Amino acid sequence: MPRERGHRRSSGRRSRTTRAELSFSMSHMERLLREGHYTQSLSSSAPIFLAAIMQHLTAKVLEPAGNKAQNSSQRHITPELVGMAVHHKALLNGSFGMTPISLVAPARH
């Protein structure tokens, strides 16, 4: 029976990040945890949990910043908008506390 067009057969090789349906790389999180020497042993679920938390926090910060940018007809999310989003949400403000948000744009590669 011929395959339908547009449907490819999965090779079965998918990254852990893809299988967990995350945007943040689990391999990168695992490397950071190991190189940081935070613990003597590292469970297999620790990088998954950390990547999921990072993804969730990023979404919680970028959503209101993106809404503010859209409402003010800006095309980009600026550090000022991120700072306002963090400081106007009580939970985020408590989490980040006095952490400064740099107004200097990172260098583009």
Secondary structure, 3 states (H helix, E strand, C coil): CCCCCCCCCCCCCCCHHHHCCCCCCHHHHHHHHHHCCCCCCCCCCHHHHHHHHHHHHHHHHHHHHHHHHHHCCCCCCCHHHHHHHHHHCHHHHHHHCCCCCCCCCCCCC
